[in-house]
């Protein structure tokens, strides 16, 4: 099939490895000191590697290439996680306490309200100990950037899970259904942007609640791209 895929200019490549680190799919590897596109079917064509390259050695091209294989990418990620003796570091559940304010702090800056990790929906273990009895916040990735008081107004007092169905190209409803089935979740707040692709996140949460068979209170907060909270939140 003809699709958009990256091309790496070996002459420009300095071998810094930044693109390989930026490629979440594992399509790029360092071979003999140069970046190589080693798995065309792992390249999603979104170009996370482009801004990471300091030598401007990567560009898009339209050419014959195998289709992006999301299932193979996820299997490779899972296999990589299993190679760690203590499990995947990015998905190791942890609870955090706020650090003490430094001496002489003015109190003007807002401390982080994030108390649990991981936050990515794809990485959260359904049986993480802090999910039982939690008030969940299921948020689109962009909301924390668009809404200035996101930590205080949304994360405070809630367990935060984030994702983007358009970029992750997955249906979160199965993972969220597992979370609701394994835990007594008290409430769910969905924070989404006004853009249409965020509808997939809201849909996944509603499907998970329906599939779980539980009457979990649900609130949807929609944030406009200019940062204001739209009126008329749906319950």
N, CA and C atoms as a LAMMPS dump frame, in Angstrom:
ITEM: TIMESTEP
0
ITEM: NUMBER OF ATOMS
705
ITEM: BOX BOUNDS ff ff ff
-5.0000000000000000e+02 5.0000000000000000e+02
-5.0000000000000000e+02 5.0000000000000000e+02
-5.0000000000000000e+02 5.0000000000000000e+02
ITEM: ATOMS id mol type element x y z
1 1 1 N 0.835 -1.193 0
2 1 2 C 0 0 0
3 1 3 C 0.873 1.247 0
4 2 1 N 0.328 2.331 -0.569
5 2 2 C 1.026 3.613 -0.567
6 2 3 C 0.587 4.39 0.667
7 3 1 N 1.538 4.77 1.497
8 3 2 C 1.198 5.538 2.689
9 3 3 C 2.36 6.418 3.104
10 4 1 N 2.095 7.305 4.059
11 4 2 C 3.143 8.188 4.568
12 4 3 C 4.016 7.442 5.564
13 5 1 N 5.317 7.586 5.392
14 5 2 C 6.273 6.908 6.257
15 5 3 C 7.53 7.765 6.32
16 6 1 N 8.367 7.558 7.306
17 6 2 C 9.552 8.399 7.435
18 6 3 C 10.689 7.912 6.537
19 7 1 N 11.569 8.836 6.219
20 7 2 C 12.809 8.525 5.508
21 7 3 C 13.957 9.157 6.276
22 8 1 N 15.005 8.39 6.539
23 8 2 C 16.165 8.89 7.284
24 8 3 C 17.325 9.075 6.325
25 9 1 N 17.84 10.283 6.261
26 9 2 C 19.001 10.605 5.431
27 9 3 C 20.268 10.21 6.199
28 10 1 N 20.891 9.118 5.787
29 10 2 C 22.057 8.617 6.517
30 10 3 C 23.23 9.592 6.482
31 11 1 N 23.355 10.363 5.435
32 11 2 C 24.466 11.311 5.35
33 11 3 C 24.321 12.425 6.372
34 12 1 N 23.084 12.836 6.639
35 12 2 C 22.851 13.887 7.628
36 12 3 C 22.863 13.342 9.06
37 13 1 N 22.533 12.065 9.213
38 13 2 C 22.408 11.477 10.549
39 13 3 C 23.742 11.544 11.288
40 14 1 N 23.699 12.065 12.519
41 14 2 C 24.906 12.174 13.346
42 14 3 C 25.047 11.026 14.337
43 15 1 N 24.021 10.168 14.386
44 15 2 C 24.088 9.035 15.303
45 15 3 C 23.806 9.368 16.742
46 16 1 N 23.093 10.469 16.987
47 16 2 C 22.829 10.867 18.372
48 16 3 C 21.827 9.946 19.065
49 17 1 N 20.959 9.299 18.304
50 17 2 C 19.99 8.364 18.876
51 17 3 C 18.716 8.991 19.396
52 18 1 N 18.57 10.319 19.227
53 18 2 C 17.376 10.991 19.754
54 18 3 C 16.099 10.488 19.097
55 19 1 N 16.171 10.197 17.798
56 19 2 C 14.971 9.737 17.091
57 19 3 C 14.544 8.356 17.573
58 20 1 N 15.506 7.489 17.85
59 20 2 C 15.19 6.147 18.327
60 20 3 C 14.508 6.201 19.689
61 21 1 N 14.945 7.129 20.53
62 21 2 C 14.322 7.289 21.837
63 21 3 C 12.926 7.882 21.709
64 22 1 N 12.741 8.784 20.718
65 22 2 C 11.446 9.446 20.551
66 22 3 C 10.409 8.555 19.895
67 23 1 N 10.854 7.519 19.199
68 23 2 C 9.932 6.627 18.494
69 23 3 C 9.319 5.648 19.492
70 24 1 N 8.076 5.905 19.889
71 24 2 C 7.419 5.062 20.89
72 24 3 C 7.077 3.684 20.34
73 25 1 N 7.051 3.561 19.024
74 25 2 C 6.662 2.29 18.417
75 25 3 C 7.843 1.329 18.251
76 26 1 N 9.065 1.831 18.386
77 26 2 C 10.233 0.977 18.217
78 26 3 C 10.58 0.695 16.776
79 27 1 N 10.165 1.598 15.863
80 27 2 C 10.442 1.4 14.44
81 27 3 C 11.874 1.757 14.078
82 28 1 N 12.518 2.593 14.895
83 28 2 C 13.868 3.081 14.607
84 28 3 C 14.859 2.451 15.582
85 29 1 N 16.017 2.065 15.072
86 29 2 C 17.091 1.523 15.915
87 29 3 C 18.412 2.079 15.413
88 30 1 N 19.405 2.049 16.291
89 30 2 C 20.752 2.492 15.917
90 30 3 C 21.529 1.285 15.391
91 31 1 N 21.996 1.395 14.154
92 31 2 C 22.744 0.321 13.511
93 31 3 C 24.058 0.892 12.984
94 32 1 N 25.175 0.388 13.507
95 32 2 C 26.497 0.868 13.102
96 32 3 C 26.617 2.387 13.22
97 33 1 N 26.06 2.898 14.305
98 33 2 C 26.196 4.323 14.585
99 33 3 C 25.253 5.223 13.816
100 34 1 N 24.293 4.665 13.091
101 34 2 C 23.342 5.454 12.32
102 34 3 C 21.917 5.01 12.649
103 35 1 N 20.984 5.956 12.563
104 35 2 C 19.58 5.627 12.776
105 35 3 C 19.038 4.9 11.556
106 36 1 N 18.301 3.823 11.795
107 36 2 C 17.73 3.039 10.707
108 36 3 C 16.249 2.791 10.997
109 37 1 N 15.432 2.852 9.94
110 37 2 C 14.045 2.432 10.048
111 37 3 C 14.033 0.909 9.887
112 38 1 N 14.041 0.219 11.005
113 38 2 C 14.216 -1.235 10.974
114 38 3 C 12.901 -1.993 10.841
115 39 1 N 11.782 -1.34 11.174
116 39 2 C 10.481 -1.986 11.045
117 39 3 C 9.499 -1.001 10.419
118 40 1 N 9.28 -1.125 9.118
119 40 2 C 8.343 -0.226 8.446
120 40 3 C 6.924 -0.402 8.975
121 41 1 N 6.562 -1.624 9.365
122 41 2 C 5.208 -1.864 9.866
123 41 3 C 5.013 -1.326 11.274
124 42 1 N 6.095 -0.889 11.93
125 42 2 C 5.987 -0.249 13.238
126 42 3 C 5.87 1.271 13.118
127 43 1 N 6.14 1.827 11.966
128 43 2 C 6.106 3.292 11.778
129 43 3 C 4.669 3.721 11.528
130 44 1 N 4.11 4.554 12.442
131 44 2 C 2.723 4.975 12.309
132 44 3 C 2.544 6.2 11.426
133 45 1 N 3.666 6.805 10.975
134 45 2 C 3.577 7.96 10.096
135 45 3 C 3.188 9.252 10.776
136 46 1 N 3.205 9.279 12.121
137 46 2 C 2.85 10.495 12.849
138 46 3 C 4.06 11.398 13.074
139 47 1 N 5.254 10.827 13.063
140 47 2 C 6.463 11.639 13.077
141 47 3 C 6.916 12.186 14.408
142 48 1 N 6.74 11.42 15.509
143 48 2 C 7.287 11.866 16.798
144 48 3 C 8.799 12.047 16.721
145 49 1 N 9.438 11.339 15.783
146 49 2 C 10.897 11.39 15.667
147 49 3 C 11.386 12.654 14.973
148 50 1 N 10.543 13.302 14.174
149 50 2 C 11.003 14.452 13.386
150 50 3 C 11.52 15.604 14.245
151 51 1 N 10.733 16.1 15.212
152 51 2 C 11.234 17.214 16.019
153 51 3 C 12.4 16.834 16.922
154 52 1 N 12.592 15.529 17.16
155 52 2 C 13.687 15.096 18.031
156 52 3 C 15.027 15.125 17.316
157 53 1 N 15.028 15.141 15.98
158 53 2 C 16.283 15.078 15.232
159 53 3 C 16.94 16.446 15.128
160 54 1 N 18.117 16.631 15.725
161 54 2 C 18.786 17.94 15.676
162 54 3 C 19.475 18.213 14.341
163 55 1 N 19.593 17.171 13.505
164 55 2 C 20.315 17.316 12.236
165 55 3 C 19.375 17.441 11.039
166 56 1 N 18.069 17.47 11.303
167 56 2 C 17.078 17.564 10.224
168 56 3 C 17.284 16.435 9.205
169 57 1 N 17.524 15.235 9.721
170 57 2 C 17.833 14.1 8.849
171 57 3 C 16.62 13.225 8.555
172 58 1 N 15.458 13.61 9.085
173 58 2 C 14.262 12.786 8.905
174 58 3 C 13.173 13.602 8.22
175 59 1 N 12.5 12.992 7.293
176 59 2 C 11.383 13.638 6.603
177 59 3 C 10.326 12.583 6.286
178 60 1 N 9.157 13.06 5.909
179 60 2 C 8.102 12.16 5.462
180 60 3 C 8.231 11.904 3.97
181 61 1 N 7.79 10.74 3.544
182 61 2 C 7.656 10.462 2.125
183 61 3 C 6.443 9.564 1.918
184 62 1 N 5.857 9.642 0.735
185 62 2 C 4.742 8.78 0.361
186 62 3 C 5.298 7.68 -0.539
187 63 1 N 5.204 6.437 -0.093
188 63 2 C 5.733 5.337 -0.893
189 63 3 C 5.082 4.021 -0.498
190 64 1 N 5.405 2.993 -1.259
191 64 2 C 4.914 1.664 -0.95
192 64 3 C 5.535 1.173 0.363
193 65 1 N 4.692 0.757 1.277
194 65 2 C 5.164 0.282 2.579
195 65 3 C 4.089 -0.601 3.197
196 66 1 N 4.469 -1.541 4.041
197 66 2 C 3.456 -2.357 4.726
198 66 3 C 2.615 -1.502 5.657
199 67 1 N 1.405 -1.922 5.892
200 67 2 C 0.497 -1.183 6.764
201 67 3 C 1.033 -1.148 8.198
202 68 1 N 0.692 -0.084 8.915
203 68 2 C 1.066 0.02 10.319
204 68 3 C 0.377 -1.094 11.107
205 69 1 N 1.153 -1.858 11.871
206 69 2 C 0.642 -3.018 12.61
207 69 3 C 0.6 -2.682 14.101
208 70 1 N -0.528 -2.111 14.537
209 70 2 C -0.641 -1.689 15.932
210 70 3 C -0.545 -2.872 16.892
211 71 1 N -1.081 -4.016 16.494
212 71 2 C -1.04 -5.191 17.372
213 71 3 C 0.392 -5.667 17.582
214 72 1 N 1.187 -5.653 16.509
215 72 2 C 2.583 -6.083 16.626
216 72 3 C 3.377 -5.111 17.496
217 73 1 N 3.09 -3.813 17.348
218 73 2 C 3.768 -2.805 18.166
219 73 3 C 3.465 -3.03 19.643
220 74 1 N 2.188 -3.268 19.973
221 74 2 C 1.817 -3.485 21.363
222 74 3 C 2.443 -4.764 21.901
223 75 1 N 2.498 -5.812 21.081
224 75 2 C 3.116 -7.07 21.517
225 75 3 C 4.598 -6.869 21.806
226 76 1 N 5.266 -6.067 20.964
227 76 2 C 6.681 -5.793 21.183
228 76 3 C 6.898 -4.998 22.464
229 77 1 N 5.992 -4.045 22.726
230 77 2 C 6.088 -3.272 23.968
231 77 3 C 5.912 -4.177 25.179
232 78 1 N 4.909 -5.057 25.108
233 78 2 C 4.662 -5.966 26.232
234 78 3 C 5.855 -6.874 26.476
235 79 1 N 6.451 -7.359 25.388
236 79 2 C 7.615 -8.241 25.522
237 79 3 C 8.782 -7.501 26.154
238 80 1 N 8.94 -6.242 25.775
239 80 2 C 10.027 -5.437 26.342
240 80 3 C 9.816 -5.228 27.829
241 81 1 N 8.562 -4.988 28.206
242 81 2 C 8.265 -4.804 29.62
243 81 3 C 8.583 -6.057 30.42
244 82 1 N 8.3 -7.219 29.827
245 82 2 C 8.526 -8.476 30.558
246 82 3 C 10.004 -8.775 30.76
247 83 1 N 10.872 -8.091 30.018
248 83 2 C 12.301 -8.334 30.199
249 83 3 C 12.837 -7.685 31.467
250 84 1 N 12.08 -6.773 32.05
251 84 2 C 12.5 -6.134 33.304
252 84 3 C 12.109 -7.032 34.472
253 85 1 N 13.036 -7.319 35.339
254 85 2 C 12.764 -8.225 36.459
255 85 3 C 11.627 -7.744 37.328
256 86 1 N 11.527 -6.447 37.525
257 86 2 C 10.479 -5.894 38.385
258 86 3 C 9.283 -5.426 37.589
259 87 1 N 9.177 -5.83 36.323
260 87 2 C 8.08 -5.37 35.482
261 87 3 C 8.471 -4.094 34.763
262 88 1 N 7.594 -3.642 33.889
263 88 2 C 7.866 -2.436 33.114
264 88 3 C 7.929 -1.227 34.035
265 89 1 N 9.036 -0.481 34.045
266 89 2 C 9.147 0.666 34.952
267 89 3 C 8.034 1.682 34.757
268 90 1 N 7.578 1.852 33.515
269 90 2 C 6.548 2.851 33.258
270 90 3 C 5.19 2.478 33.788
271 91 1 N 4.947 1.194 34.064
272 91 2 C 3.639 0.772 34.546
273 91 3 C 3.659 0.314 36.001
274 92 1 N 4.77 0.504 36.689
275 92 2 C 4.831 0.101 38.093
276 92 3 C 3.966 1.029 38.939
277 93 1 N 2.915 0.518 39.583
278 93 2 C 2.036 1.388 40.359
279 93 3 C 2.761 2.02 41.535
280 94 1 N 2.464 3.255 41.761
281 94 2 C 3.041 3.938 42.917
282 94 3 C 2.099 5.045 43.386
283 95 1 N 2.18 5.34 44.665
284 95 2 C 1.415 6.434 45.255
285 95 3 C 2.397 7.471 45.73
286 96 1 N 2.117 8.723 45.417
287 96 2 C 3.045 9.798 45.746
288 96 3 C 2.426 10.73 46.782
289 97 1 N 3.276 11.281 47.627
290 97 2 C 2.831 12.286 48.583
291 97 3 C 3.432 13.62 48.19
292 98 1 N 2.718 14.705 48.45
293 98 2 C 3.248 16.016 48.047
294 98 3 C 4.519 16.353 48.801
295 99 1 N 5.53 16.908 48.142
296 99 2 C 6.765 17.288 48.828
297 99 3 C 6.519 18.479 49.741
298 100 1 N 7.284 18.587 50.815
299 100 2 C 7.119 19.739 51.698
300 100 3 C 7.515 21.026 50.991
301 101 1 N 6.844 22.093 51.333
302 101 2 C 7.158 23.381 50.718
303 101 3 C 8.547 23.82 51.153
304 102 1 N 9.369 24.318 50.243
305 102 2 C 10.705 24.776 50.617
306 102 3 C 10.64 25.974 51.547
307 103 1 N 11.684 26.104 52.37
308 103 2 C 11.734 27.218 53.316
309 103 3 C 11.649 28.541 52.574
310 104 1 N 10.787 29.408 53.079
311 104 2 C 10.653 30.725 52.463
312 104 3 C 9.797 30.743 51.223
313 105 1 N 9.118 29.611 50.938
314 105 2 C 8.278 29.561 49.741
315 105 3 C 7.126 30.539 49.872
316 106 1 N 6.828 31.224 48.81
317 106 2 C 5.776 32.228 48.835
318 106 3 C 4.389 31.613 48.752
319 107 1 N 4.32 30.376 48.263
320 107 2 C 3.025 29.738 48.11
321 107 3 C 2.296 30.156 46.855
322 108 1 N 2.961 30.919 45.994
323 108 2 C 2.316 31.386 44.775
324 108 3 C 2.193 30.261 43.756
325 109 1 N 3.229 29.456 43.598
326 109 2 C 3.181 28.382 42.62
327 109 3 C 2.263 27.262 43.108
328 110 1 N 1.556 26.62 42.166
329 110 2 C 0.617 25.564 42.512
330 110 3 C 1.327 24.217 42.546
331 111 1 N 1.254 23.496 43.661
332 111 2 C 1.888 22.177 43.726
333 111 3 C 1.117 21.17 42.881
334 112 1 N 1.793 20.146 42.455
335 112 2 C 1.145 19.095 41.681
336 112 3 C 0.128 18.361 42.544
337 113 1 N -1.024 18.048 41.951
338 113 2 C -2.057 17.29 42.647
339 113 3 C -2.046 15.822 42.244
340 114 1 N -1.091 15.44 41.393
341 114 2 C -1.013 14.052 40.944
342 114 3 C -0.476 13.183 42.071
343 115 1 N -1.229 12.154 42.434
344 115 2 C -0.852 11.323 43.57
345 115 3 C -0.616 9.866 43.192
346 116 1 N -0.933 9.466 41.964
347 116 2 C -0.772 8.068 41.573
348 116 3 C -0.088 7.971 40.218
349 117 1 N 0.567 6.85 39.991
350 117 2 C 1.287 6.583 38.737
351 117 3 C 1.197 5.09 38.439
352 118 1 N 1.021 4.712 37.161
353 118 2 C 1.045 5.513 35.942
354 118 3 C -0.279 6.209 35.679
355 119 1 N -0.271 7.102 34.7
356 119 2 C -1.487 7.823 34.349
357 119 3 C -2.033 7.423 32.981
358 120 1 N -1.192 6.883 32.102
359 120 2 C -1.678 6.477 30.787
360 120 3 C -2.622 5.285 30.925
361 121 1 N -3.794 5.385 30.309
362 121 2 C -4.785 4.319 30.403
363 121 3 C -4.192 2.977 29.996
364 122 1 N -3.375 2.979 28.949
365 122 2 C -2.801 1.734 28.441
366 122 3 C -1.854 1.084 29.448
367 123 1 N -1.286 1.851 30.362
368 123 2 C -0.292 1.324 31.294
369 123 3 C -0.849 0.99 32.669
370 124 1 N -2.035 1.462 32.982
371 124 2 C -2.574 1.288 34.333
372 124 3 C -3 -0.163 34.565
373 125 1 N -2.467 -0.823 35.579
374 125 2 C -2.927 -2.186 35.905
375 125 3 C -4.351 -2.121 36.449
376 126 1 N -5.268 -2.93 35.94
377 126 2 C -6.652 -2.876 36.414
378 126 3 C -6.813 -3.123 37.904
379 127 1 N -5.829 -3.805 38.504
380 127 2 C -5.918 -4.085 39.937
381 127 3 C -4.967 -3.223 40.761
382 128 1 N -4.574 -2.083 40.233
383 128 2 C -3.73 -1.166 41.014
384 128 3 C -4.447 -0.831 42.32
385 129 1 N -3.743 -0.884 43.451
386 129 2 C -4.411 -0.765 44.754
387 129 3 C -5.154 0.542 44.97
388 130 1 N -4.743 1.599 44.283
389 130 2 C -5.38 2.888 44.507
390 130 3 C -6.633 3.112 43.667
391 131 1 N -7.02 2.126 42.873
392 131 2 C -8.235 2.27 42.06
393 131 3 C -9.498 1.956 42.855
394 132 1 N -9.41 1.055 43.839
395 132 2 C -10.596 0.671 44.602
396 132 3 C -11.052 1.828 45.487
397 133 1 N -12.307 2.212 45.323
398 133 2 C -12.855 3.32 46.096
399 133 3 C -12.482 4.686 45.565
400 134 1 N -11.925 4.739 44.359
401 134 2 C -11.425 6.005 43.821
402 134 3 C -12.509 6.792 43.096
403 135 1 N -12.32 8.088 43.071
404 135 2 C -13.022 8.966 42.143
405 135 3 C -12.089 9.124 40.953
406 136 1 N -12.501 8.633 39.787
407 136 2 C -11.633 8.622 38.617
408 136 3 C -11.779 9.899 37.794
409 137 1 N -10.657 10.348 37.279
410 137 2 C -10.633 11.376 36.25
411 137 3 C -10.069 10.729 34.997
412 138 1 N -10.862 10.649 33.951
413 138 2 C -10.403 10.125 32.666
414 138 3 C -10.283 11.321 31.732
415 139 1 N -9.058 11.698 31.414
416 139 2 C -8.81 12.963 30.727
417 139 3 C -8.117 12.763 29.394
418 140 1 N -8.512 13.558 28.425
419 140 2 C -7.798 13.602 27.155
420 140 3 C -6.445 14.284 27.369
421 141 1 N -5.442 13.819 26.638
422 141 2 C -4.083 14.333 26.815
423 141 3 C -4.008 15.855 26.774
424 142 1 N -4.756 16.475 25.877
425 142 2 C -4.624 17.92 25.643
426 142 3 C -5.226 18.773 26.742
427 143 1 N -6.108 18.207 27.56
428 143 2 C -6.862 19.048 28.5
429 143 3 C -5.973 19.764 29.506
430 144 1 N -4.947 19.073 29.994
431 144 2 C -4.07 19.693 31.005
432 144 3 C -3.293 20.871 30.431
433 145 1 N -3.08 20.889 29.115
434 145 2 C -2.375 21.997 28.479
435 145 3 C -3.324 23.15 28.187
436 146 1 N -4.568 22.828 27.877
437 146 2 C -5.52 23.866 27.495
438 146 3 C -6.136 24.58 28.692
439 147 1 N -6.361 23.844 29.778
440 147 2 C -7.069 24.401 30.931
441 147 3 C -6.078 24.722 32.033
442 148 1 N -5.929 26.007 32.342
443 148 2 C -4.842 26.47 33.211
444 148 3 C -4.919 25.909 34.62
445 149 1 N -6.099 25.719 35.162
446 149 2 C -6.241 25.263 36.551
447 149 3 C -6.583 23.782 36.614
448 150 1 N -6.028 23.02 35.702
449 150 2 C -6.4 21.616 35.591
450 150 3 C -6.101 20.834 36.868
451 151 1 N -4.948 21.047 37.466
452 151 2 C -4.583 20.288 38.669
453 151 3 C -5.548 20.565 39.81
454 152 1 N -5.832 21.831 40.051
455 152 2 C -6.703 22.171 41.164
456 152 3 C -8.159 21.831 40.929
457 153 1 N -8.639 22.04 39.709
458 153 2 C -10.061 21.852 39.421
459 153 3 C -10.426 20.423 39.044
460 154 1 N -9.459 19.663 38.516
461 154 2 C -9.795 18.324 38.041
462 154 3 C -9.022 17.205 38.737
463 155 1 N -7.704 17.318 38.865
464 155 2 C -6.92 16.215 39.42
465 155 3 C -7.064 16.11 40.939
466 156 1 N -7.213 17.22 41.622
467 156 2 C -7.262 17.207 43.083
468 156 3 C -8.316 16.213 43.595
469 157 1 N -7.871 15.27 44.409
470 157 2 C -8.775 14.317 45.029
471 157 3 C -9.215 13.177 44.126
472 158 1 N -8.662 13.11 42.922
473 158 2 C -9.07 12.057 41.993
474 158 3 C -7.858 11.256 41.534
475 159 1 N -8.124 10.048 41.057
476 159 2 C -7.113 9.234 40.398
477 159 3 C -7.177 9.559 38.914
478 160 1 N -6.06 10.009 38.362
479 160 2 C -6.034 10.527 36.999
480 160 3 C -5.576 9.466 35.998
481 161 1 N -6.374 9.279 34.943
482 161 2 C -6.029 8.416 33.821
483 161 3 C -6.14 9.242 32.55
484 162 1 N -5.136 9.183 31.684
485 162 2 C -5.152 10.016 30.487
486 162 3 C -4.93 9.163 29.239
487 163 1 N -5.386 9.693 28.112
488 163 2 C -5.185 9.009 26.849
489 163 3 C -5.703 9.836 25.689
490 164 1 N -5.396 9.378 24.49
491 164 2 C -5.884 10.012 23.269
492 164 3 C -6.235 8.895 22.284
493 165 1 N -7.52 8.638 22.059
494 165 2 C -7.896 7.524 21.181
495 165 3 C -7.417 7.704 19.748
496 166 1 N -7.232 8.941 19.321
497 166 2 C -6.777 9.163 17.947
498 166 3 C -5.316 8.784 17.785
499 167 1 N -4.478 9.159 18.746
500 167 2 C -3.045 8.865 18.643
501 167 3 C -2.729 7.434 19.035
502 168 1 N -3.392 6.93 20.076
503 168 2 C -3.134 5.556 20.502
504 168 3 C -3.788 4.531 19.577
505 169 1 N -4.821 4.98 18.869
506 169 2 C -5.516 4.102 17.927
507 169 3 C -6.011 2.821 18.591
508 170 1 N -6.571 2.981 19.772
509 170 2 C -7.132 1.834 20.485
510 170 3 C -8.498 2.222 21.039
511 171 1 N -9.284 1.203 21.351
512 171 2 C -10.551 1.393 22.034
513 171 3 C -10.29 1.16 23.521
514 172 1 N -10.383 2.234 24.308
515 172 2 C -10.087 2.126 25.73
516 172 3 C -11.175 1.412 26.52
517 173 1 N -12.322 1.152 25.909
518 173 2 C -13.461 0.656 26.678
519 173 3 C -13.162 -0.676 27.364
520 174 1 N -12.361 -1.539 26.716
521 174 2 C -12.053 -2.834 27.322
522 174 3 C -11.236 -2.669 28.596
523 175 1 N -10.18 -1.848 28.545
524 175 2 C -9.359 -1.62 29.748
525 175 3 C -10.187 -0.942 30.845
526 176 1 N -10.99 0.044 30.473
527 176 2 C -11.797 0.751 31.472
528 176 3 C -12.863 -0.163 32.059
529 177 1 N -13.41 -1.062 31.246
530 177 2 C -14.368 -2.038 31.764
531 177 3 C -13.706 -2.934 32.805
532 178 1 N -12.487 -3.374 32.534
533 178 2 C -11.746 -4.198 33.493
534 178 3 C -11.528 -3.441 34.8
535 179 1 N -11.187 -2.172 34.684
536 179 2 C -10.953 -1.361 35.891
537 179 3 C -12.224 -1.266 36.725
538 180 1 N -13.354 -1.015 36.072
539 180 2 C -14.617 -0.898 36.802
540 180 3 C -15.05 -2.247 37.378
541 181 1 N -14.768 -3.33 36.653
542 181 2 C -15.162 -4.65 37.127
543 181 3 C -14.352 -5.075 38.352
544 182 1 N -13.079 -4.684 38.386
545 182 2 C -12.178 -5.127 39.462
546 182 3 C -12.235 -4.234 40.693
547 183 1 N -12.858 -3.067 40.584
548 183 2 C -12.814 -2.094 41.674
549 183 3 C -14.173 -1.44 41.887
550 184 1 N -14.378 -0.968 43.106
551 184 2 C -15.576 -0.195 43.408
552 184 3 C -15.26 1.285 43.204
553 185 1 N -15.381 1.726 41.978
554 185 2 C -15.108 3.123 41.635
555 185 3 C -16.304 3.97 42.044
556 186 1 N -16.052 5.06 42.762
557 186 2 C -17.142 5.867 43.306
558 186 3 C -17.753 6.801 42.264
559 187 1 N -16.916 7.359 41.396
560 187 2 C -17.424 8.282 40.39
561 187 3 C -16.399 8.413 39.277
562 188 1 N -16.866 8.895 38.128
563 188 2 C -15.973 9.143 37
564 188 3 C -16.241 10.543 36.455
565 189 1 N -15.177 11.298 36.298
566 189 2 C -15.239 12.579 35.594
567 189 3 C -14.444 12.436 34.305
568 190 1 N -15.066 12.749 33.194
569 190 2 C -14.373 12.749 31.904
570 190 3 C -14.045 14.197 31.547
571 191 1 N -12.782 14.475 31.328
572 191 2 C -12.352 15.797 30.872
573 191 3 C -11.896 15.652 29.426
574 192 1 N -12.605 16.27 28.512
575 192 2 C -12.304 16.142 27.097
576 192 3 C -12.252 17.521 26.447
577 193 1 N -11.623 17.56 25.279
578 193 2 C -11.62 18.787 24.497
579 193 3 C -12.871 18.833 23.628
580 194 1 N -13.167 19.998 23.074
581 194 2 C -14.348 20.147 22.245
582 194 3 C -14.191 19.487 20.873
583 195 1 N -12.97 19.13 20.492
584 195 2 C -12.716 18.581 19.162
585 195 3 C -13.361 17.2 19.021
586 196 1 N -13.796 16.84 17.801
587 196 2 C -14.536 15.596 17.607
588 196 3 C -13.804 14.337 18.036
589 197 1 N -12.469 14.281 17.841
590 197 2 C -11.759 13.042 18.162
591 197 3 C -11.835 12.693 19.642
592 198 1 N -12.099 13.685 20.492
593 198 2 C -12.229 13.41 21.919
594 198 3 C -13.519 12.66 22.228
595 199 1 N -14.435 12.639 21.254
596 199 2 C -15.656 11.878 21.472
597 199 3 C -15.372 10.407 21.693
598 200 1 N -14.271 9.918 21.137
599 200 2 C -13.911 8.521 21.326
600 200 3 C -13.6 8.196 22.77
601 201 1 N -13.026 9.153 23.492
602 201 2 C -12.712 8.936 24.901
603 201 3 C -13.996 8.882 25.722
604 202 1 N -14.881 9.84 25.479
605 202 2 C -16.16 9.843 26.194
606 202 3 C -16.952 8.577 25.897
607 203 1 N -16.967 8.183 24.645
608 203 2 C -17.685 6.97 24.249
609 203 3 C -17.133 5.743 24.98
610 204 1 N -15.802 5.644 25.055
611 204 2 C -15.179 4.493 25.714
612 204 3 C -15.578 4.417 27.179
613 205 1 N -15.638 5.563 27.854
614 205 2 C -16.025 5.576 29.269
615 205 3 C -17.48 5.161 29.418
616 206 1 N -18.343 5.702 28.579
617 206 2 C -19.765 5.347 28.668
618 206 3 C -19.969 3.86 28.386
619 207 1 N -19.24 3.317 27.413
620 207 2 C -19.336 1.897 27.109
621 207 3 C -18.841 1.047 28.278
622 208 1 N -17.77 1.497 28.919
623 208 2 C -17.222 0.752 30.054
624 208 3 C -18.212 0.714 31.211
625 209 1 N -18.849 1.843 31.476
626 209 2 C -19.843 1.882 32.552
627 209 3 C -20.988 0.935 32.222
628 210 1 N -21.459 0.972 30.978
629 210 2 C -22.552 0.092 30.563
630 210 3 C -22.139 -1.374 30.649
631 211 1 N -20.937 -1.684 30.165
632 211 2 C -20.482 -3.079 30.165
633 211 3 C -20.227 -3.619 31.568
634 212 1 N -19.854 -2.738 32.49
635 212 2 C -19.57 -3.177 33.858
636 212 3 C -20.849 -3.527 34.616
637 213 1 N -21.978 -2.992 34.171
638 213 2 C -23.235 -3.236 34.86
639 213 3 C -23.367 -2.483 36.169
640 214 1 N -22.472 -1.526 36.393
641 214 2 C -22.491 -0.771 37.642
642 214 3 C -23.034 0.643 37.404
643 215 1 N -23.733 1.159 38.398
644 215 2 C -24.293 2.509 38.305
645 215 3 C -23.28 3.51 38.85
646 216 1 N -22.259 3.783 38.061
647 216 2 C -21.203 4.698 38.488
648 216 3 C -21.563 6.113 38.033
649 217 1 N -21.657 7.072 38.948
650 217 2 C -21.959 8.451 38.55
651 217 3 C -20.923 8.972 37.563
652 218 1 N -21.398 9.613 36.488
653 218 2 C -20.521 10.07 35.418
654 218 3 C -20.784 11.527 35.097
655 219 1 N -19.719 12.296 35.025
656 219 2 C -19.798 13.707 34.636
657 219 3 C -18.828 13.932 33.491
658 220 1 N -19.239 14.691 32.485
659 220 2 C -18.374 15.019 31.361
660 220 3 C -18.149 16.524 31.326
661 221 1 N -16.89 16.927 31.393
662 221 2 C -16.51 18.337 31.31
663 221 3 C -15.811 18.562 29.977
664 222 1 N -16.287 19.518 29.211
665 222 2 C -15.734 19.796 27.888
666 222 3 C -14.99 21.122 27.907
667 223 1 N -13.751 21.077 27.463
668 223 2 C -12.888 22.262 27.469
669 223 3 C -12.687 22.738 26.037
670 224 1 N -12.882 24.02 25.816
671 224 2 C -12.702 24.602 24.49
672 224 3 C -11.219 24.769 24.197
673 225 1 N -10.888 24.887 22.914
674 225 2 C -9.483 25.008 22.55
675 225 3 C -8.868 26.309 23.05
676 226 1 N -9.69 27.302 23.388
677 226 2 C -9.143 28.545 23.947
678 226 3 C -9.004 28.471 25.458
679 227 1 N -9.333 27.304 26.045
680 227 2 C -9.064 27.09 27.468
681 227 3 C -10.222 27.279 28.403
682 228 1 N -11.394 27.684 27.916
683 228 2 C -12.495 27.866 28.866
684 228 3 C -13.34 26.607 28.965
685 229 1 N -13.945 26.435 30.134
686 229 2 C -14.805 25.28 30.389
687 229 3 C -16.182 25.569 29.837
688 230 1 N -16.633 24.731 28.919
689 230 2 C -17.933 24.973 28.307
690 230 3 C -19.058 24.683 29.29
691 231 1 N -20.132 25.454 29.221
692 231 2 C -21.271 25.219 30.137
693 231 3 C -22.049 23.985 29.724
694 232 1 N -22.851 23.499 30.66
695 232 2 C -23.742 22.389 30.357
696 232 3 C -23.075 21.048 30.387
697 233 1 N -22.242 20.767 31.412
698 233 2 C -21.646 19.443 31.546
699 233 3 C -22.732 18.381 31.578
700 234 1 N -22.486 17.279 30.866
701 234 2 C -23.475 16.186 30.823
702 234 3 C -23.259 15.237 31.99
703 235 1 N -24.339 14.79 32.612
704 235 2 C -24.266 13.812 33.702
705 235 3 C -24.893 12.499 33.264
